[in-house]
Amino acid sequence: MVLKTKLGIRERVRQSAVVSEESGLSTLTFQALGTRCRVILVEPTRRAANEYLGQVLTWVADFESRYSRFLEDSLIGSINSAAGKTWVEVDEETERLFNLCNDLFFLTHGAFDPTALPLIRLWNWKANPPTVPSDERIQTARALTGWSKVQRRPGAIFLPQAGMCLDLGGIGKEYAVDMVVALAAQFGVEHVLVDFGQDIRAQGHPPDRPAWHVGLENPRNPGACWGSVAVTQHAVASSGDYLRHFVYQGQRYGHIIDPRTGYPVHNGCLAVNVVGSTCTIAGILSTTAFILGPQDGFNLINGYHGAAGAILTQDGNLITPRFYEHLIQPKPQV
């Protein structure tokens, strides 16, 4: 069944793939990880580019089949099904992912928590009509969360309470972006931009510019950009709830949950844009800053080595000094 699922996802991803060429760039687009994925590159040779793009499709499909929480027979699905029952064996890559989760849980003081899925399921912003869960249900879900409760030993993991579950959605796409960029070196691809659902990492540059230009969406006018950044050897990630939210009895509720409280974030932030050394770090900093709020979020980004950010709020923008090194005008997009 696991092999059948993997092959099915590979086929689905490959069927969605389209390759185009324009202005000296080759672009692969496809659907995976629940979003639109895009890889733009300067071909070292046609053969090397084709081999790289083919491997990208296989790697991303296998990553989804292994770590998607929506698949019962994925590794994450198996871990969640075994909660409160048995240990589950994991491989070296999964160990590295869980070690990363551990580091990021510590870095964010619990604002990033891979066990927050019970809360995420409770606050269903897609429900029609929308509902707000009771305090009692929120506290019940909170009792099933907490990365510090997870038990690990070399090569295995155990969720000690039935109903606990993992969701790597907070770092999955970002980690995949970093791995796909790293994969490029094996095929001699030096100039590449990888964009999975607006989680982006750039290496090298396009033929006509010294850096890749990435547009920053305006949360006050979705579909338009408030600015753009020039990046090379950097990643760009953005967080916001201006597209995914619901209104109930006049109160607005966004999709980003603070696992420490169990409630959606409501602190005046509209969006956070972060430039960082890796997509994983940029993504964690942008989401955590959004959860912490404007001033604490600004301090987090400004104090992290190699990171820069812009926090857009209802009252104005907070931009770290290093962000101006990347910010460009006018506002072109890739």
Backbone as numpy.savetxt, mean C-alpha at the origin, in Angstrom:
# Nx Ny Nz CAx CAy CAz Cx Cy Cz
-5.75 -27.66 -4.84 -6.58 -26.45 -4.84 -5.72 -25.19 -4.84
-4.63 -25.20 -4.05 -3.74 -24.05 -4.00 -3.11 -23.81 -5.37
-2.61 -24.89 -6.00 -2.01 -24.76 -7.32 -3.02 -24.27 -8.34
-4.25 -24.77 -8.27 -5.29 -24.35 -9.18 -5.58 -22.86 -9.03
-5.62 -22.40 -7.78 -5.84 -20.98 -7.54 -4.71 -20.14 -8.10
-3.47 -20.57 -7.86 -2.31 -19.83 -8.36 -2.35 -19.73 -9.89
-2.61 -20.85 -10.55 -2.65 -20.84 -12.01 -3.80 -19.97 -12.52
-4.93 -20.01 -11.80 -6.07 -19.19 -12.20 -5.78 -17.71 -12.10
-5.08 -17.30 -11.04 -4.73 -15.89 -10.88 -3.70 -15.48 -11.91
-2.73 -16.36 -12.18 -1.76 -16.05 -13.24 -2.48 -15.79 -14.56
-3.43 -16.64 -14.89 -4.15 -16.50 -16.14 -4.97 -15.21 -16.16
-5.65 -14.91 -15.05 -6.45 -13.70 -14.97 -5.59 -12.44 -15.12
-4.43 -12.43 -14.46 -3.54 -11.27 -14.55 -2.99 -11.12 -15.96
-2.58 -12.22 -16.58 -2.03 -12.15 -17.93 -3.08 -11.71 -18.95
-4.32 -12.13 -18.77 -5.37 -11.73 -19.70 -5.67 -10.24 -19.61
-5.39 -9.64 -18.45 -5.65 -8.21 -18.29 -4.50 -7.34 -18.79
-3.37 -7.97 -19.14 -2.15 -7.22 -19.46 -2.21 -6.59 -20.85
-1.75 -5.33 -20.92 -1.65 -4.61 -22.19 -0.30 -3.89 -22.21
0.43 -4.01 -23.30 1.72 -3.33 -23.45 1.59 -2.29 -24.56
2.08 -1.07 -24.29 2.06 -0.01 -25.29 3.41 0.69 -25.31
3.67 1.43 -26.37 4.93 2.16 -26.52 4.65 3.58 -26.94
5.36 4.52 -26.31 5.20 5.93 -26.66 6.37 6.73 -26.10
6.92 7.61 -26.92 7.98 8.54 -26.51 9.17 7.82 -25.88
9.56 6.68 -26.47 10.72 5.96 -25.98 10.47 5.14 -24.73
9.22 5.03 -24.31 8.88 4.27 -23.10 7.96 3.11 -23.45
8.17 1.99 -22.78 7.25 0.85 -22.87 6.44 0.80 -21.58
5.12 0.62 -21.71 4.24 0.62 -20.55 3.42 -0.66 -20.51
3.51 -1.36 -19.39 2.67 -2.53 -19.13 1.60 -2.15 -18.12
0.33 -2.39 -18.46 -0.76 -2.19 -17.49 -1.47 -3.52 -17.31
-1.93 -3.76 -16.09 -2.67 -4.99 -15.78 -3.42 -4.81 -14.47
-4.35 -5.72 -14.19 -5.12 -5.70 -12.97 -4.62 -6.79 -12.02
-4.28 -6.40 -10.81 -3.84 -7.34 -9.79 -3.89 -6.65 -8.44
-3.88 -7.44 -7.38 -3.87 -6.90 -6.02 -5.04 -5.94 -5.79
-6.13 -6.16 -6.52 -7.32 -5.34 -6.35 -7.20 -3.93 -6.91
-6.25 -3.71 -7.82 -6.06 -2.35 -8.34 -5.47 -2.39 -9.74
-5.34 -1.21 -10.34 -4.68 -1.08 -11.64 -3.19 -0.95 -11.41
-2.43 -1.78 -12.08 -0.97 -1.78 -11.94 -0.34 -1.29 -13.25
0.79 -0.62 -13.10 1.46 -0.05 -14.27 2.97 -0.10 -14.07
3.67 -0.55 -15.10 5.14 -0.56 -15.11 5.59 0.16 -16.37
6.36 1.24 -16.19 6.86 2.02 -17.31 8.38 1.91 -17.33
8.97 1.64 -18.49 10.42 1.44 -18.52 11.03 1.89 -19.83
12.32 2.15 -19.75 13.14 2.35 -20.94 13.77 1.00 -21.26
13.52 0.48 -22.46 14.00 -0.85 -22.81 15.51 -0.87 -22.97
16.21 -1.76 -22.23 17.64 -1.95 -22.52 17.79 -2.67 -23.86
16.98 -3.72 -24.05 16.77 -4.39 -25.32 15.33 -4.87 -25.31
14.76 -5.13 -26.48 13.38 -5.60 -26.54 13.24 -6.95 -25.82
14.21 -7.82 -26.00 14.13 -9.15 -25.37 14.17 -9.03 -23.85
15.10 -8.22 -23.34 15.22 -8.07 -21.88 13.95 -7.47 -21.30
13.38 -6.48 -21.98 12.16 -5.85 -21.50 11.01 -6.85 -21.46
10.87 -7.64 -22.52 9.79 -8.63 -22.57 9.95 -9.68 -21.46
11.18 -10.12 -21.24 11.42 -11.12 -20.20 11.11 -10.54 -18.82
11.50 -9.29 -18.60 11.23 -8.64 -17.31 9.73 -8.49 -17.10
9.02 -7.97 -18.09 7.59 -7.73 -17.92 6.83 -9.05 -17.74
7.28 -10.09 -18.42 6.66 -11.40 -18.22 6.86 -11.90 -16.81
8.06 -11.70 -16.28 8.33 -12.12 -14.91 7.56 -11.28 -13.90
7.35 -10.00 -14.20 6.55 -9.14 -13.32 5.15 -9.71 -13.17
4.53 -10.08 -14.28 3.17 -10.63 -14.22 3.11 -11.90 -13.37
4.09 -12.76 -13.55 4.11 -14.01 -12.78 4.33 -13.74 -11.30
5.28 -12.87 -10.99 5.60 -12.60 -9.58 4.42 -11.97 -8.87
3.80 -10.98 -9.49 2.69 -10.28 -8.84 1.50 -11.22 -8.66
1.21 -12.03 -9.66 0.10 -12.99 -9.55 0.34 -13.97 -8.42
1.57 -14.48 -8.31 1.89 -15.43 -7.24 1.85 -14.75 -5.88
2.26 -13.50 -5.82 2.20 -12.75 -4.56 0.75 -12.61 -4.11
-0.13 -12.27 -5.04 -1.55 -12.13 -4.69 -2.13 -13.47 -4.24
-1.80 -14.54 -4.95 -2.37 -15.84 -4.59 -1.88 -16.32 -3.23
-0.74 -15.81 -2.80 -0.17 -16.24 -1.52 -0.64 -15.38 -0.35
-0.82 -14.08 -0.57 -1.04 -13.18 0.56 -2.38 -12.46 0.56
-3.25 -12.75 -0.40 -4.56 -12.10 -0.39 -5.44 -12.67 0.73
-6.05 -11.79 1.50 -6.97 -12.23 2.55 -8.31 -12.65 1.98
-8.55 -12.35 0.71 -9.82 -12.69 0.08 -9.85 -14.12 -0.46
-8.72 -14.82 -0.42 -8.63 -16.20 -0.90 -8.50 -17.14 0.29
-9.46 -18.05 0.43 -9.45 -18.96 1.57 -8.23 -19.88 1.57
-7.74 -20.24 0.38 -6.61 -21.16 0.32 -5.27 -20.46 0.14
-5.24 -19.12 0.30 -3.95 -18.42 0.34 -3.28 -18.71 1.68
-2.02 -18.35 1.79 -1.34 -18.55 3.06 -2.00 -17.72 4.16
-2.36 -16.47 3.84 -3.03 -15.63 4.82 -4.39 -16.23 5.18
-5.10 -16.74 4.20 -6.37 -17.40 4.46 -6.22 -18.59 5.38
-5.15 -19.36 5.18 -4.91 -20.53 6.03 -4.57 -20.13 7.45
-3.77 -19.07 7.60 -3.42 -18.58 8.93 -4.67 -18.11 9.67
-5.52 -17.38 8.96 -6.74 -16.87 9.58 -7.70 -17.99 9.96
-7.79 -19.01 9.11 -8.68 -20.14 9.40 -8.20 -20.94 10.61
-6.89 -20.91 10.84 -6.31 -21.68 11.94 -6.27 -20.91 13.26
-6.81 -19.69 13.27 -6.77 -18.86 14.49 -7.43 -19.59 15.65
-6.73 -19.62 16.78 -7.23 -20.27 17.97 -7.12 -21.78 17.94
-6.56 -22.33 16.85 -6.50 -23.79 16.70 -5.06 -24.32 16.59
-4.38 -23.93 15.53 -3.08 -24.54 15.27 -2.07 -23.52 14.74
-0.80 -23.89 14.86 0.27 -23.12 14.24 0.26 -23.38 12.73
0.75 -22.41 11.96 0.85 -22.55 10.51 2.29 -22.30 10.10
2.84 -23.20 9.30 4.21 -23.06 8.83 4.30 -21.96 7.76
5.40 -21.21 7.78 5.62 -20.15 6.80 7.03 -20.26 6.24
7.23 -19.70 5.03 8.54 -19.76 4.39 9.37 -18.52 4.73
10.56 -18.44 4.15 11.50 -17.36 4.48 10.97 -16.00 4.06
10.35 -15.91 2.87 9.84 -14.61 2.45 8.74 -14.13 3.40
7.88 -15.04 3.82 6.81 -14.66 4.74 7.39 -14.25 6.09
8.45 -14.92 6.52 9.14 -14.51 7.75 9.63 -13.08 7.63
10.19 -12.74 6.47 10.68 -11.37 6.27 9.53 -10.37 6.31
8.41 -10.74 5.70 7.24 -9.87 5.73 6.75 -9.66 7.15
6.69 -10.72 7.94 6.22 -10.60 9.32 7.22 -9.85 10.19
8.51 -10.01 9.90 9.52 -9.20 10.62 9.33 -7.72 10.29
9.00 -7.43 9.02 8.73 -6.06 8.62 7.50 -5.53 9.34
6.47 -6.35 9.44 5.26 -5.96 10.19 5.62 -5.61 11.63
6.48 -6.41 12.21 6.89 -6.19 13.60 7.59 -4.83 13.73
8.50 -4.54 12.81 9.23 -3.27 12.86 8.29 -2.08 12.67
7.35 -2.22 11.74 6.46 -1.10 11.43 5.41 -0.90 12.53
5.00 -1.96 13.17 4.09 -1.85 14.32 4.78 -1.05 15.43
6.07 -1.32 15.62 6.84 -0.60 16.64 7.06 0.85 16.22
7.42 1.08 14.95 7.68 2.43 14.44 6.46 3.32 14.60
5.27 2.78 14.33 4.05 3.58 14.31 3.31 3.56 15.65
3.90 2.92 16.66 3.27 2.82 17.98 1.86 2.22 17.88
1.72 1.25 16.97 0.46 0.53 16.85 -0.53 1.13 15.88
-0.22 2.25 15.25 -1.13 2.82 14.26 -1.21 1.92 13.02
-0.12 1.20 12.73 -0.15 0.13 11.73 -0.26 -1.18 12.48
-1.31 -1.94 12.19 -1.52 -3.21 12.89 -2.09 -4.22 11.90
-1.31 -5.24 11.52 -1.78 -6.23 10.55 -2.94 -7.08 11.04
-3.31 -6.97 12.33 -4.44 -7.75 12.85 -5.72 -6.93 12.92
-5.78 -5.78 12.28 -6.92 -4.87 12.41 -8.12 -5.27 11.55
-8.06 -6.40 10.87 -9.13 -6.79 9.96 -10.51 -6.87 10.61
-10.67 -7.36 11.85 -12.00 -7.35 12.46 -12.62 -5.96 12.51
-11.82 -4.94 12.73 -12.32 -3.57 12.74 -12.63 -3.08 11.33
-11.78 -3.43 10.38 -12.00 -3.02 8.98 -13.31 -3.59 8.47
-13.57 -4.85 8.79 -14.82 -5.49 8.35 -16.04 -4.84 9.01
-15.86 -4.39 10.23 -16.97 -3.80 10.97 -17.41 -2.48 10.35
-16.43 -1.68 9.92 -16.71 -0.37 9.32 -16.75 -0.53 7.80
-17.86 -0.97 7.28 -17.99 -1.23 5.85 -18.51 0.01 5.13
-17.59 0.78 4.55 -17.98 2.03 3.91 -18.76 1.80 2.61
-18.76 0.56 2.10 -19.49 0.25 0.87 -20.94 -0.16 1.14
-21.29 -0.38 2.40 -22.63 -0.88 2.72 -23.71 0.10 2.26
-24.82 -0.45 1.81 -25.95 0.38 1.37 -27.25 -0.21 1.91
-27.87 0.43 2.91 -27.48 1.73 3.47 -26.33 1.58 4.46
-25.56 2.65 4.67 -24.45 2.57 5.63 -24.95 2.48 7.06
-24.16 1.83 7.89 -24.49 1.73 9.32 -23.25 2.03 10.14
-23.46 2.48 11.35 -22.38 2.74 12.29 -22.46 1.68 13.39
-21.39 0.91 13.58 -21.44 -0.14 14.61 -21.53 0.44 16.01
-22.11 -0.33 16.90 -22.24 0.10 18.29 -20.88 0.07 18.98
-20.77 0.80 20.07 -19.54 0.78 20.86 -19.21 -0.63 21.32
-20.24 -1.39 21.66 -20.02 -2.77 22.13 -19.40 -3.63 21.04
-19.90 -3.51 19.81 -19.33 -4.29 18.70 -17.91 -3.85 18.41
-17.63 -2.55 18.51 -16.28 -2.05 18.27 -15.32 -2.61 19.31
-15.72 -2.62 20.56 -14.85 -3.14 21.61 -14.65 -4.65 21.46
-15.67 -5.35 21.01 -15.53 -6.80 20.76 -14.51 -7.05 19.65
-14.58 -6.23 18.59 -13.61 -6.37 17.50 -12.21 -5.99 17.95
-12.11 -4.96 18.77 -10.79 -4.54 19.27 -10.13 -5.65 20.10
-10.95 -6.44 20.80 -10.40 -7.53 21.61 -9.75 -8.61 20.74
-10.07 -8.62 19.45 -9.50 -9.59 18.52 -8.33 -9.02 17.73
-7.92 -7.80 18.07 -6.81 -7.18 17.36 -5.61 -7.01 18.31
-4.46 -6.75 17.70 -3.24 -6.53 18.47 -2.10 -7.40 17.98
-1.20 -6.82 17.20 -0.07 -7.58 16.66 0.78 -8.17 17.78
0.82 -7.50 18.91 1.62 -8.00 20.03 1.08 -9.32 20.58
-0.16 -9.67 20.27 -0.73 -10.95 20.72 -0.28 -12.12 19.85
0.13 -11.82 18.63 0.49 -12.88 17.68 1.72 -13.63 18.18
1.66 -14.94 18.11 2.78 -15.78 18.55 3.57 -16.27 17.34
4.88 -16.15 17.42 5.74 -16.57 16.32 6.91 -17.39 16.85
7.33 -18.31 16.03 8.57 -19.05 16.25 9.19 -19.26 14.88
10.46 -19.60 14.79 11.09 -19.74 13.47 10.29 -20.68 12.56
9.82 -20.14 11.45 9.12 -20.95 10.47 7.65 -21.18 10.74
7.05 -20.48 11.72 5.63 -20.72 12.01 5.02 -19.53 12.72
3.68 -19.43 12.64 2.93 -18.35 13.27 1.63 -18.91 13.82
1.13 -18.27 14.88 -0.11 -18.73 15.51 -0.91 -17.53 16.00
-2.18 -17.45 15.59 -3.09 -16.45 16.11 -3.84 -17.09 17.28
-3.62 -16.63 18.51 -4.08 -17.37 19.69 -5.58 -17.33 19.95
-6.33 -16.41 19.31 -7.76 -16.31 19.57 -8.55 -16.58 18.30
-9.57 -17.43 18.42 -10.47 -17.63 17.29 -11.10 -16.29 16.93
-11.14 -15.97 15.65 -11.67 -14.69 15.20 -10.59 -13.68 14.89
-9.35 -13.91 15.38 -8.25 -13.05 14.97 -7.93 -13.32 13.51
-7.43 -12.32 12.80 -7.08 -12.52 11.40 -6.08 -11.46 10.94
-5.29 -11.85 9.96 -4.28 -10.97 9.40 -4.75 -10.35 8.10
-4.28 -9.16 7.84 -4.51 -8.47 6.58 -3.26 -7.67 6.28
-2.56 -8.03 5.20 -1.33 -7.32 4.83 -1.61 -6.16 3.88
-2.89 -5.76 3.79 -3.24 -4.67 2.89 -2.52 -3.37 3.19
-2.07 -3.18 4.44 -1.39 -1.96 4.80 0.01 -1.83 4.21
0.61 -2.96 3.82 1.95 -2.91 3.23 2.09 -3.78 1.98
1.06 -4.55 1.63 1.19 -5.53 0.56 1.54 -4.92 -0.78
0.73 -3.95 -1.25 1.00 -3.33 -2.55 2.35 -2.63 -2.55
2.64 -1.94 -1.45 3.89 -1.19 -1.36 5.11 -2.13 -1.41
5.01 -3.22 -0.67 6.09 -4.22 -0.69 6.25 -4.79 -2.10
5.13 -5.08 -2.76 5.19 -5.62 -4.12 5.85 -4.64 -5.08
5.54 -3.36 -4.94 6.19 -2.34 -5.77 7.71 -2.39 -5.60
8.16 -2.45 -4.35 9.60 -2.50 -4.09 10.24 -3.74 -4.70
9.56 -4.88 -4.60 10.12 -6.12 -5.14 10.17 -6.10 -6.67
9.17 -5.51 -7.30 9.16 -5.43 -8.77 10.26 -4.50 -9.26
10.52 -3.42 -8.54 11.64 -2.55 -8.90 12.97 -3.30 -8.73
13.11 -4.03 -7.64 14.34 -4.80 -7.41 14.55 -5.85 -8.49
13.45 -6.43 -8.96 13.52 -7.45 -10.00 14.09 -6.91 -11.31
13.92 -5.62 -11.55 14.37 -5.02 -12.81 15.87 -5.20 -13.04
16.65 -5.14 -11.97 18.11 -5.24 -12.10 18.54 -6.56 -12.71
17.78 -7.62 -12.46 18.13 -8.94 -13.00 18.05 -8.99 -14.52
17.34 -8.04 -15.11 17.15 -8.02 -16.56 17.81 -6.81 -17.22
18.65 -6.11 -16.45 19.36 -4.98 -16.99 18.51 -3.75 -17.20
17.34 -3.70 -16.58 16.44 -2.54 -16.71 16.86 -1.50 -15.67
17.38 -0.36 -16.12 17.90 0.67 -15.22 16.91 1.80 -14.98
16.00 2.01 -15.93 15.07 3.15 -15.84 13.65 2.60 -15.83
12.98 2.70 -14.66 11.67 2.09 -14.53 10.86 2.83 -13.46
9.57 2.94 -13.70 8.63 3.45 -12.71 7.54 2.40 -12.53
7.29 2.02 -11.28 6.27 1.02 -10.95 5.18 1.70 -10.14
3.95 1.54 -10.58 2.80 2.22 -9.97 1.69 1.20 -9.77
1.46 0.81 -8.52 0.37 -0.10 -8.18 -0.66 0.69 -7.38
-1.72 1.14 -8.03 -2.76 1.87 -7.34 -2.27 3.14 -6.69
-1.38 3.87 -7.37 -0.80 5.13 -6.90 0.18 4.94 -5.75
0.63 3.74 -5.52 1.82 3.50 -4.71 2.96 3.32 -5.70
3.94 4.22 -5.66 4.88 4.38 -6.77 6.32 4.34 -6.29
7.16 3.71 -7.11 8.60 3.82 -6.89 9.29 3.99 -8.24
10.26 4.90 -8.28 10.93 5.25 -9.52 12.43 5.00 -9.40
12.99 4.50 -10.50 14.43 4.29 -10.58 14.92 4.82 -11.92
16.06 5.48 -11.91 16.54 6.06 -13.16 15.65 7.22 -13.59
15.44 7.37 -14.92 14.66 8.50 -15.43 14.18 8.19 -16.84
13.15 8.89 -17.30 12.70 8.71 -18.69 13.68 9.36 -19.64
13.56 9.11 -20.94 14.55 9.60 -21.90 14.69 11.12 -21.95
13.59 11.85 -21.72 13.62 13.30 -21.94 13.67 14.13 -20.67
13.86 13.50 -19.52 13.89 14.23 -18.26 14.93 13.63 -17.33
15.41 14.40 -16.37 16.37 13.86 -15.40 15.69 13.08 -14.28
14.34 13.11 -14.24 13.62 12.39 -13.18 12.21 12.09 -13.68
11.54 11.17 -13.01 10.15 10.87 -13.29 9.27 11.91 -12.60
8.20 12.34 -13.27 7.27 13.30 -12.70 6.00 12.58 -12.28
5.60 12.76 -11.04 4.43 12.08 -10.48 3.44 13.11 -9.97
2.22 13.07 -10.49 1.19 14.00 -10.06 0.64 13.65 -8.69
0.24 14.68 -7.94 -0.33 14.53 -6.60 -1.79 14.95 -6.66
-2.70 14.01 -6.44 -4.13 14.31 -6.59 -4.61 15.29 -5.54
-5.48 16.18 -5.99 -6.06 17.20 -5.12 -7.29 16.62 -4.42
-7.25 16.45 -3.09 -8.41 15.86 -2.40 -9.64 16.76 -2.45
-9.44 18.05 -2.71 -10.57 18.98 -2.82 -11.20 18.94 -4.22
-10.46 18.36 -5.16 -10.93 18.26 -6.55 -10.37 16.98 -7.16
-10.88 15.81 -6.73 -10.34 14.52 -7.21 -10.34 14.44 -8.73
-9.25 13.91 -9.27 -9.06 13.84 -10.71 -8.13 14.92 -11.22
-7.96 15.98 -10.43 -7.01 17.04 -10.75 -5.84 16.97 -9.76
-4.75 17.61 -10.09 -3.55 17.59 -9.24 -3.33 18.94 -8.58
-2.88 18.90 -7.33 -2.52 20.16 -6.68 -1.06 20.48 -6.91
-0.28 19.51 -7.37 1.14 19.69 -7.66 1.71 18.38 -8.16
3.01 18.33 -8.32 3.68 17.11 -8.73 5.09 17.11 -8.18
5.69 15.92 -8.15 7.05 15.78 -7.63 7.93 15.11 -8.68
9.21 15.47 -8.67 10.21 14.83 -9.51 11.00 13.87 -8.65
11.05 12.60 -9.06 11.72 11.59 -8.23 12.56 10.66 -9.09
13.67 10.24 -8.54 14.48 9.16 -9.06 15.13 8.50 -7.87
15.16 7.18 -7.87 15.63 6.40 -6.71 14.79 6.70 -5.46
13.54 7.05 -5.65 12.64 7.33 -4.54 11.26 6.75 -4.83
10.45 6.71 -3.78 9.07 6.24 -3.89 8.12 7.35 -3.47
6.88 7.26 -3.95 5.84 8.23 -3.60 4.59 7.45 -3.20
4.04 7.78 -2.04 2.80 7.15 -1.59 1.88 8.22 -1.03
0.57 7.98 -1.18 -0.41 8.95 -0.71 -1.51 8.23 0.07
-2.04 8.92 1.06 -3.15 8.39 1.85 -4.23 9.45 1.99
-5.48 9.01 1.98 -6.59 9.93 2.16 -7.90 9.15 2.12
-8.95 9.74 2.64 -10.25 9.06 2.63 -11.30 9.87 1.88
-10.83 10.78 1.02 -11.77 11.65 0.31 -12.56 10.91 -0.76
-12.10 9.73 -1.19 -12.85 8.94 -2.16 -13.63 7.80 -1.51
-13.12 7.30 -0.39 -13.75 6.14 0.26 -14.25 6.53 1.64
-15.53 6.82 1.72 -16.15 7.22 2.97 -17.66 7.09 2.83
-18.36 7.27 3.94 -19.82 7.34 3.88 -20.30 8.37 4.89
-21.53 8.81 4.71 -22.14 9.78 5.61 -23.35 9.13 6.27
-23.40 9.21 7.59 -24.50 8.62 8.36 -25.01 9.64 9.36
-26.29 9.98 9.21 -26.93 10.97 10.09 -26.11 12.25 10.19
-25.62 12.69 9.02 -24.90 13.94 8.94 -23.43 13.88 9.32
-22.97 12.71 9.79 -21.56 12.55 10.20 -20.80 11.79 9.13
-19.63 12.28 8.78 -18.80 11.64 7.77 -17.86 10.63 8.41
-17.76 9.42 7.80 -16.88 8.37 8.30 -15.99 7.89 7.15
-14.67 8.01 7.31 -13.74 7.57 6.29 -13.38 6.10 6.44
-12.64 5.58 5.44 -12.30 4.14 5.45 -11.03 3.84 6.23
-10.26 4.87 6.62 -9.02 4.62 7.35 -9.33 4.54 8.84
-9.06 3.37 9.42 -9.39 3.11 10.82 -8.14 3.24 11.68
-8.28 3.85 12.83 -7.20 3.86 13.82 -7.38 2.62 14.69
-6.53 1.61 14.55 -6.72 0.37 15.31 -6.57 0.55 16.81
-5.98 1.65 17.22 -5.80 1.91 18.65 -7.09 2.35 19.31
-8.03 2.91 18.53 -9.31 3.35 19.07 -10.47 2.54 18.54
-10.31 1.97 17.33 -11.39 1.23 16.71 -12.30 2.08 15.85
-12.00 3.36 15.72 -12.87 4.29 14.98 -12.16 4.87 13.76
-12.94 5.28 12.74 -12.34 5.95 11.59 -11.65 7.25 12.01
-10.63 7.60 11.28 -9.87 8.81 11.56 -10.72 10.04 11.23
-10.70 11.01 12.12 -11.44 12.27 11.89 -10.67 13.38 12.61
-9.64 13.91 11.92 -8.75 14.87 12.58 -8.39 16.08 11.72
-9.11 16.27 10.63 -8.86 17.42 9.78 -7.96 17.14 8.59
-7.32 15.96 8.55 -6.48 15.61 7.40 -7.34 15.29 6.19
-6.94 15.80 5.04 -7.59 15.46 3.78 -6.77 14.44 2.99
-5.45 14.62 2.98 -4.57 13.71 2.26 -3.15 13.92 2.76
-2.34 12.88 2.62 -0.92 12.95 2.96 -0.13 12.37 1.79
0.87 13.10 1.32 1.78 12.64 0.27 3.17 12.51 0.86
3.82 11.37 0.63 5.15 11.15 1.19 6.10 10.67 0.10
7.30 11.23 0.09 8.41 10.74 -0.72 9.38 10.05 0.23
9.73 8.80 -0.09 10.62 8.04 0.77 11.58 7.18 -0.02
12.47 6.51 0.69 13.48 5.69 0.03 12.90 4.42 -0.57
11.85 3.88 0.04 11.16 2.70 -0.50 9.66 2.98 -0.47
8.92 2.22 -1.26 7.47 2.40 -1.29 6.86 1.93 0.02
7.42 0.88 0.61 6.90 0.39 1.88 6.99 1.46 2.95
8.13 2.12 3.05 8.31 3.17 4.05 7.43 4.37 3.74
7.38 4.79 2.47 6.55 5.93 2.10 5.08 5.65 2.41
4.63 4.43 2.13 3.24 4.08 2.39 2.90 4.06 3.87
3.78 3.48 4.68 3.54 3.44 6.12 3.54 4.84 6.71
4.47 5.68 6.28 4.53 7.04 6.80 3.30 7.85 6.41
2.82 7.68 5.18 1.66 8.47 4.75 0.41 8.04 5.51
0.19 6.73 5.66 -0.99 6.26 6.39 -0.91 6.62 7.86
0.26 6.43 8.46 0.41 6.72 9.89 0.24 8.21 10.16
0.81 9.04 9.29 0.67 10.49 9.46 -0.80 10.89 9.36
-1.53 10.26 8.46 -2.96 10.56 8.32 -3.70 10.19 9.62
-3.33 9.07 10.22 -3.97 8.64 11.46 -3.59 9.54 12.63
-2.32 9.94 12.69 -1.85 10.75 13.82 -2.42 12.16 13.82
-2.70 12.68 12.63 -3.19 14.05 12.54 -2.11 14.99 12.05
-2.49 16.22 11.69 -1.57 17.14 11.00 -0.23 17.36 11.69
-0.22 17.81 12.93 1.05 18.18 13.54 1.91 16.96 13.90
1.30 15.96 14.53 2.06 14.75 14.87 2.51 14.02 13.61
1.66 14.04 12.58 2.04 13.42 11.31 3.20 14.14 10.66
3.16 15.47 10.70 4.26 16.27 10.17 5.56 15.93 10.90
5.50 15.85 12.22 6.70 15.55 13.02 7.24 14.16 12.70
6.33 13.19 12.49 6.76 11.83 12.15 7.54 11.83 10.84
6.97 12.43 9.80 7.62 12.42 8.49 8.91 13.23 8.52
8.86 14.42 9.10 10.03 15.29 9.13 11.18 14.68 9.91
10.86 13.82 10.89 11.89 13.22 11.71 12.42 11.91 11.19
11.85 11.39 10.10 12.29 10.11 9.55 13.35 10.36 8.49
14.49 9.75 8.64 15.63 9.97 7.74 15.27 9.64 6.30
15.49 10.59 5.41 15.28 10.37 3.99 13.86 10.55 3.52
12.95 10.91 4.41 11.54 11.07 4.02 11.17 12.54 3.94
10.16 12.83 3.13 9.62 14.19 3.00 8.14 14.06 2.73
7.37 15.06 3.15 5.94 14.92 2.98 5.16 16.21 2.96
3.92 16.09 2.48 2.98 17.19 2.48 1.66 16.69 3.06
1.15 17.40 4.05 -0.11 17.05 4.69 -1.13 18.12 4.34
-2.17 17.73 3.62 -3.22 18.66 3.22 -4.37 18.56 4.22
-4.74 19.68 4.79 -5.78 19.69 5.82 -6.91 20.63 5.43
-7.94 20.63 6.24 -9.07 21.53 6.01 -8.68 22.99 6.17
-7.59 23.22 6.91 -7.18 24.60 7.19 -5.96 25.06 6.42
-5.35 24.18 5.63 -4.14 24.54 4.90 -3.23 23.35 4.74
-2.00 23.60 4.29 -1.04 22.53 4.03 0.17 22.64 4.94
0.65 21.48 5.42 1.90 21.41 6.17 2.89 20.65 5.30
3.98 21.29 4.92 4.94 20.69 4.00 6.32 20.69 4.65
6.95 19.52 4.71 8.28 19.43 5.32 9.29 20.11 4.41
10.37 20.65 4.96 11.35 21.37 4.13 11.91 20.52 2.99
12.16 19.23 3.22 12.77 18.39 2.18 11.81 18.12 1.02
10.51 18.28 1.27 9.55 18.02 0.19 9.72 19.00 -0.96
10.19 20.22 -0.64 10.39 21.23 -1.68 11.51 20.84 -2.63
12.37 19.92 -2.24 13.42 19.45 -3.13 12.85 18.64 -4.29
11.65 18.09 -4.10 11.01 17.28 -5.12 9.86 17.99 -5.82
9.24 18.94 -5.15 8.04 19.60 -5.67 8.39 20.45 -6.90
7.60 20.31 -7.95 7.86 21.05 -9.19 6.59 21.75 -9.65
6.77 22.82 -10.39 5.69 23.56 -11.03 6.12 23.87 -12.46
5.20 23.84 -13.43 3.79 23.47 -13.28 3.63 22.01 -12.91
2.50 21.39 -13.18 2.14 20.13 -12.56 1.99 19.00 -13.58
3.05 18.57 -14.20 2.92 17.46 -15.15 2.70 16.14 -14.43
2.16 15.16 -15.13 1.96 13.82 -14.57 2.62 12.81 -15.50
2.93 11.62 -14.92 3.35 10.53 -15.79 2.12 9.96 -16.47
